[in-house]
Amino acid sequence: MAFYPWTFIRTVTFIGAAAIVLGTQAPLAQDLSTPSQWPDTPTSRVQALAVLQTLNAQLLSNASATLTLDSWCALHKLAPGGSKIVAHRVRGQDKPADALIRELLAVGPDEPVSYRRVHLACGNRILSEADNWYVPARLTADMNNALNTTDISFGRAVQSLKFTRTNLSAELLWSPLPKGWEMGAELPASAMAPLAVPPFLLEHHAVLKLRDGTPFSALIESYTSSVLDFPAPHVRRR
């Protein structure tokens, strides 16, 4: 996957305990064959798109994906009350930094760049998969030790840096509505089966920077269908 620095969206400042997580479209550890809780109707398709865009906006306006997903998990009751997002390390899938990643990180071809892959889980639901390339020389020894020896999320490990996040791109990987629906294109007819939702719904690319603007982390986050793993909203009528 390529990063495109010129597709800058916005920069937000990291201001609290956070866990920025990483993602790519690799097989999920959880079973995504479970039918969705959303009926396949025109109304639920509109609702699904609205909910997905709401999550997208929240993620883009907050430097911490973990804090955003903490709130999302609690609000939509995706896990028992009081549950927090947990990062699970994925080992044995190292991806060396290529020339483009090194350009984003402003490092030469010989400077060490470390790599981490995690799944961000809410209870037994994986909400995000992520990849992160980072420059260990720009972190403290304690941060590097925590990242090398524990499953701590990256953002939580480096939170004291008070870094900024530059979002490079945000892609909607699936839309429940056809192109041109807002101009009157015909919506799919209701079906007896649940709404078919693909494994991945959103993908964000970003770079994290120190307060002086020095980049130290390049990441990809892919958000899974489990972010919609709750009953479709009930339309209240007066």
C-alpha positions as CSV (number, residue, x, y, z in Angstrom):
1,M,0.0,0.0,0.0
2,A,1.3,3.5,-0.8
3,F,1.2,6.6,1.3
4,Y,0.6,9.9,-0.4
5,P,1.9,12.8,1.5
6,W,0.2,15.3,-0.8
7,T,-3.2,14.0,0.2
8,F,-3.0,15.7,3.6
9,I,-6.3,15.9,5.3
10,R,-5.7,17.5,8.7
11,T,-3.3,17.6,11.7
12,V,-4.5,16.9,15.2
13,T,-2.6,17.2,18.5
14,F,-2.2,14.2,20.8
15,I,-3.4,15.5,24.2
16,G,-4.1,12.5,26.4
17,A,-3.5,8.8,27.0
18,A,-4.0,7.2,23.6
19,A,-3.3,4.1,21.6
20,I,-2.8,4.7,18.0
21,V,-3.2,1.4,16.2
22,L,-2.3,0.1,12.8
23,G,-4.1,-1.9,10.2
24,T,-3.9,-3.8,7.0
25,Q,-6.3,-6.0,5.1
26,A,-4.9,-9.4,6.4
27,P,-7.0,-12.3,7.6
28,L,-8.8,-11.5,10.9
29,A,-8.3,-13.6,13.9
30,Q,-12.0,-13.5,14.6
31,D,-14.8,-15.2,12.7
32,L,-16.4,-12.6,10.4
33,S,-18.8,-15.1,8.9
34,T,-21.4,-14.3,11.6
35,P,-24.4,-12.7,9.9
36,S,-24.7,-8.9,10.5
37,Q,-27.4,-7.6,12.8
38,W,-28.6,-5.2,10.1
39,P,-31.5,-6.1,7.9
40,D,-31.1,-5.7,4.2
41,T,-33.5,-2.8,3.6
42,P,-33.2,0.6,2.0
43,T,-33.7,2.3,5.4
44,S,-31.0,0.2,7.1
45,R,-28.6,0.8,4.3
46,V,-29.0,4.6,4.7
47,Q,-28.5,4.2,8.5
48,A,-25.4,2.0,8.0
49,L,-23.8,4.7,5.8
50,A,-24.6,7.4,8.3
51,V,-23.2,5.4,11.2
52,L,-20.0,4.6,9.2
53,Q,-19.5,8.2,8.3
54,T,-20.0,9.2,11.9
55,L,-17.2,6.9,13.0
56,N,-15.0,8.1,10.2
57,A,-15.4,11.7,11.2
58,Q,-14.7,10.9,14.9
59,L,-11.6,9.0,14.0
60,L,-10.3,11.8,11.8
61,S,-11.0,14.5,14.4
62,N,-9.2,12.7,17.2
63,A,-5.5,11.9,17.4
64,S,-6.2,8.7,19.4
65,A,-7.9,5.8,17.6
66,T,-8.0,3.9,20.8
67,L,-9.9,6.6,22.7
68,T,-12.3,6.9,19.8
69,L,-12.9,3.2,19.8
70,D,-13.2,3.1,23.6
71,S,-16.2,5.4,23.3
72,W,-17.6,3.6,20.3
73,C,-17.3,0.3,22.0
74,A,-19.1,1.6,25.1
75,L,-21.8,3.5,23.3
76,H,-22.8,0.6,21.1
77,K,-22.4,-2.1,23.8
78,L,-19.9,-4.2,21.8
79,A,-18.4,-5.7,25.0
80,P,-19.4,-6.0,28.7
81,G,-19.7,-2.7,30.6
82,G,-16.3,-1.2,31.6
83,S,-14.4,-2.9,28.8
84,K,-11.5,-1.0,27.2
85,I,-9.8,-1.4,23.9
86,V,-6.9,-3.8,24.1
87,A,-4.0,-4.1,21.6
88,H,-2.9,-7.6,20.6
89,R,0.5,-7.9,19.0
90,V,0.7,-9.9,15.8
91,R,4.2,-11.5,15.4
92,G,6.0,-13.1,12.6
93,Q,4.6,-10.8,9.9
94,D,7.4,-8.2,9.7
95,K,7.3,-5.7,6.8
96,P,10.6,-3.8,6.2
97,A,10.3,-0.1,5.6
98,D,10.4,0.6,1.8
99,A,11.7,3.8,0.2
100,L,8.3,5.5,0.5
101,I,8.0,4.8,4.2
102,R,11.5,6.0,4.8
103,E,10.7,9.2,2.9
104,L,7.6,9.8,5.1
105,L,9.8,9.2,8.2
106,A,12.6,11.4,6.8
107,V,15.3,8.7,7.4
108,G,18.1,7.4,5.2
109,P,18.3,3.9,3.8
110,D,20.6,2.7,6.6
111,E,18.8,4.2,9.6
112,P,16.9,1.5,11.7
113,V,13.1,1.5,11.3
114,S,11.1,-0.8,13.5
115,Y,7.8,-2.4,12.7
116,R,4.8,-3.4,14.7
117,R,1.5,-5.0,13.8
118,V,-1.5,-5.1,16.2
119,H,-5.2,-6.0,16.4
120,L,-7.3,-3.5,18.4
121,A,-10.0,-5.4,20.2
122,C,-13.2,-4.6,22.1
123,G,-13.9,-7.6,24.2
124,N,-13.8,-10.5,21.6
125,R,-14.4,-8.2,18.7
126,I,-11.4,-6.9,16.6
127,L,-12.3,-3.4,15.5
128,S,-9.1,-2.5,13.8
129,E,-6.0,-4.1,12.3
130,A,-2.9,-1.9,12.0
131,D,0.7,-1.6,10.8
132,N,3.2,0.8,12.2
133,W,6.7,1.7,11.1
134,Y,8.6,3.9,13.6
135,V,12.1,5.3,14.2
136,P,13.4,4.0,17.5
137,A,16.1,6.6,17.7
138,R,13.4,9.3,18.1
139,L,11.9,7.5,21.1
140,T,13.2,7.1,24.7
141,A,14.8,3.9,25.9
142,D,11.8,3.1,28.1
143,M,9.4,3.6,25.2
144,N,11.5,1.2,23.0
145,N,11.7,-1.3,25.7
146,A,8.0,-1.3,26.2
147,L,7.3,-1.6,22.5
148,N,9.8,-4.5,22.1
149,T,8.8,-6.5,25.2
150,T,5.1,-6.0,25.7
151,D,1.8,-5.7,23.9
152,I,1.2,-2.1,24.9
153,S,-0.4,-0.1,22.2
154,F,1.9,2.3,20.4
155,G,0.1,5.5,21.3
156,R,-0.1,4.6,25.0
157,A,3.7,3.9,25.0
158,V,4.6,7.2,23.4
159,Q,1.9,9.4,24.9
160,S,4.3,11.6,26.8
161,L,5.7,12.9,23.5
162,K,2.5,14.9,23.0
163,F,2.8,14.3,19.3
164,T,0.7,15.4,16.4
165,R,-1.0,13.3,13.8
166,T,-1.2,14.1,10.1
167,N,-3.9,12.2,8.3
168,L,-2.7,11.5,4.8
169,S,-5.8,9.7,3.5
170,A,-9.1,8.3,4.6
171,E,-10.9,5.8,2.3
172,L,-14.4,4.4,2.6
173,L,-13.9,0.8,1.5
174,W,-17.6,-0.1,1.3
175,S,-20.8,1.8,0.8
176,P,-24.1,0.2,1.5
177,L,-25.7,2.5,-1.1
178,P,-25.1,2.6,-4.9
179,K,-23.2,5.5,-6.5
180,G,-25.6,8.4,-7.2
181,W,-28.1,7.4,-4.6
182,E,-28.4,11.0,-3.4
183,M,-29.5,12.0,-6.9
184,G,-32.2,9.5,-7.0
185,A,-30.5,6.3,-8.2
186,E,-32.5,3.3,-7.4
187,L,-31.7,1.6,-4.0
188,P,-31.4,-2.2,-3.7
189,A,-34.7,-3.8,-2.9
190,S,-35.3,-5.3,0.6
191,A,-34.0,-8.9,1.0
192,M,-34.8,-11.6,3.4
193,A,-31.2,-12.1,4.4
194,P,-29.2,-9.8,6.7
195,L,-27.2,-7.0,5.1
196,A,-24.0,-8.3,3.7
197,V,-21.1,-6.4,5.2
198,P,-17.5,-7.0,4.0
199,P,-14.6,-7.6,6.4
200,F,-13.1,-4.1,6.1
201,L,-15.0,-0.8,6.0
202,L,-12.5,2.1,6.4
203,E,-8.8,2.6,5.9
204,H,-6.7,5.5,7.2
205,H,-3.1,6.4,6.5
206,A,-1.2,8.8,8.8
207,V,2.1,10.0,10.1
208,L,2.9,10.9,13.7
209,K,5.2,13.7,14.4
210,L,7.1,15.1,17.4
211,R,6.2,18.6,18.6
212,D,9.0,20.1,16.5
213,G,7.5,18.5,13.3
214,T,9.9,15.6,13.1
215,P,8.1,12.4,11.9
216,F,8.6,9.3,13.9
217,S,5.8,6.9,12.9
218,A,4.0,6.0,9.7
219,L,0.9,3.9,10.0
220,I,-2.1,2.3,8.3
221,E,-5.3,1.5,10.1
222,S,-8.1,-0.7,8.7
223,Y,-11.4,-0.8,10.5
224,T,-13.4,-4.0,10.4
225,S,-17.1,-4.9,10.0
226,S,-17.2,-5.4,13.8
227,V,-17.6,-1.7,14.3
228,L,-21.2,-2.3,13.0
229,D,-21.7,-5.4,15.2
230,F,-24.8,-4.0,17.0
231,P,-28.5,-3.9,16.1
232,A,-29.6,-1.5,13.4
233,P,-31.0,1.7,15.0
234,H,-34.7,1.7,15.7
235,V,-36.5,4.5,13.9
236,R,-38.7,6.3,16.4
237,R,-41.9,7.8,15.0
238,R,-44.1,10.3,16.6
